[in-house]
Amino acid sequence: MLGQLLMILGNGIALPCAQAMVMLPYKKQAGAAGALSGGGQMIVSSIVSMSLVQLGLSQPWHLSVVIAAFAVITLSNVIRGFKVAQPA
């Protein structure tokens, strides 16, 4: 259950932020931008999954540690992004 919780938290932080940032410059083509973003996410996630299996991840808690690490990286990038000074 802990691994599932960490996965849900990681997805809850990362996916809405990523989707909003992808569609921001393409307001008139938001559907195409969302579809391309989703396709790219699926390709990258399958490559990362295959790589993790090749590295020897065999227990569910191993995957939860990886997801938690990605969530921390994403959260730090979001926080760092809000600290950037906006041009006037």
Number of C-alpha atoms within 10 A of each C-alpha: 8 10 16 14 12 20 19 16 14 22 16 12 15 18 14 11 14 14 15 12 11 16 17 12 11 13 10 10 11 16 12 12 18 16 11 13 16 14 12 12 14 12 12 12 12 12 11 12 14 12 12 15 11 10 9 9 15 11 8 12 15 13 19 19 14 16 20 19 14 16 21 15 14 18 16 11 12 15 11 10 10 9 9 8 7 6 4 3
